[in-house]
Amino acid sequence: MKRLLIPVVSSFGAGFGIATYISAQNNNDNQEFPFKPLLAATIPNSPTNSIVETGLIEYKQSTVVSKDDLALANVSRTQQIMKHGYPSLDNIRMFDNYVLSYDRRNRVANWVFEHLTSEKIRPAEGADRGKCEFKEDPNIHPFFRSTNQDYKGSGYDRGHLAAAANHRSNQSFMDQTFFLSNMAPQVGKGFNRDKWNELEIEVRKLVKANDNVWVCTGPLYLPKKEDDNKMYVKYEVIGPQNVAVPTHFFKVILCEKNGIYSLYSYVLPNLPCDSSIPLSSYMVPIDSIERAAGFLIFDRMPRKQIKQINGR
């Protein structure tokens, strides 16, 4: 089955083990994540994928893609968003203007995909973020669904993966970015409200400067070295549903202008970030993100067709 087809329900298995320090497997062999003093991060081995298509199943059987989803989703729009390939086919959730894969164990998305143009980010008359409400995603089974109660008193923001400001061309589009399946626990001051917001603004600048922009955003859970000199993956969970707090977040941006492609890939720690550090300091090789996340990003776009990567 071609990957551009919209998956209905599938199971995605990935086996991976922690291996070596994050570094590019290309000309940037020694480039590591820029915050090495914070975390000695490692990458998993390349995963072996096993995909089993099972067809459309009713919500009561725990699928996250319902008949209502298919009725609401614009098939051609979804194909446009996912033009360059699905990173995985695990628990796909299709909205009118973005697509995500949901991690039922951690109660946050694996990844969120957007396709943006200048027209699509132009605010519609009357579109108002103040009308939006954070809400549970009814198409996620209650066992695996994050709730507002999980975030209450946690000290974390409900941080957007697909940014609300990217979808102001339609009130309904913006409303849909407030489903909690599009949220992850983020440090507020210094991150969600500051450096992460700065990156979201940078994305919209790129949108205005290009014909088409595709964005893949998601969480990372990176290992760090403990006092015993061993590497451990540790992260906090919040609320009754034990929603995972990612250690880091990534954002990969593919830009197209006049048929010429460029790519930018970032990883930021889920911590208060120094405002004086430029965003360029958080650029990393895309394969470092892919190895850490356990899936390929924009794999239908041959790397040789990308003329510029991280400004080079």
SULJO-V828949 format. One record per backbone hydrogen bond with DSSP energy under -1.0 kcal/mol. CO is the residue of the C=O (numbers start at 1). NH is the residue of the N-H. E is the energy in kcal/mol with one decimal. If there is no record, write none. Layout:
# SULJO-V828949
CO/NH/E
CO/NH/E
This chain:
# SULJO-V828949
2/5/-1.4
9/54/-1.8
11/52/-1.3
13/50/-1.0
17/45/-1.8
20/43/-2.2
28/24/-1.1
28/31/-2.1
35/38/-1.9
35/39/-1.7
39/41/-1.4
41/22/-1.4
43/19/-2.4
50/13/-1.7
52/11/-1.2
58/61/-2.1
59/62/-2.6
66/70/-1.8
67/71/-2.1
68/72/-2.3
69/73/-3.0
74/78/-2.6
75/79/-2.4
76/80/-1.8
77/81/-2.5
78/82/-2.5
80/83/-1.0
82/85/-2.1
84/300/-2.2
91/102/-2.3
93/100/-2.6
98/95/-2.5
99/113/-3.6
100/93/-3.3
101/110/-3.6
101/111/-1.1
103/107/-1.7
106/244/-2.3
108/103/-2.3
111/101/-2.2
112/217/-2.3
113/99/-2.0
114/215/-2.4
116/213/-2.1
117/121/-1.4
124/127/-1.9
128/131/-1.8
129/132/-1.9
135/180/-2.7
137/140/-1.8
141/144/-1.8
148/152/-1.5
151/154/-2.2
157/159/-1.2
157/186/-2.0
159/184/-1.4
163/166/-1.4
164/167/-2.1
168/124/-3.0
170/174/-2.2
171/175/-2.7
172/176/-2.1
175/178/-1.8
176/179/-1.2
178/135/-2.0
179/182/-2.2
180/183/-1.5
182/161/-2.0
184/159/-2.3
186/157/-3.2
187/192/-2.8
188/191/-1.6
188/193/-2.2
190/273/-2.3
191/194/-1.1
191/196/-2.4
194/198/-2.6
195/199/-1.8
196/200/-2.1
197/201/-2.3
198/202/-2.0
199/203/-2.0
200/204/-1.7
201/205/-1.7
202/206/-2.0
203/207/-2.1
204/208/-1.9
205/209/-1.1
212/256/-2.7
213/116/-3.6
214/254/-2.9
215/114/-2.1
216/252/-3.0
217/112/-2.2
218/250/-2.9
220/247/-1.3
220/248/-1.9
224/232/-2.3
226/229/-2.1
230/226/-2.8
232/224/-2.3
236/245/-2.7
238/243/-2.7
239/242/-1.7
243/238/-2.2
247/270/-2.8
248/220/-2.5
249/268/-2.7
250/218/-1.9
251/266/-2.5
252/216/-2.7
253/264/-2.4
254/214/-2.8
255/262/-2.1
256/211/-1.8
256/212/-2.1
257/260/-2.0
260/257/-2.3
261/307/-1.9
262/255/-3.2
263/310/-3.4
264/253/-3.4
265/284/-2.1
266/251/-1.9
268/249/-2.4
269/271/-2.5
274/277/-1.6
278/281/-1.7
279/282/-2.3
280/283/-1.3
282/267/-2.1
285/288/-1.0
285/289/-1.1
286/290/-2.4
287/291/-2.3
288/292/-1.8
289/293/-3.0
290/294/-2.3
298/301/-1.6
302/305/-1.9
303/306/-1.6
308/263/-2.5
309/312/-1.6
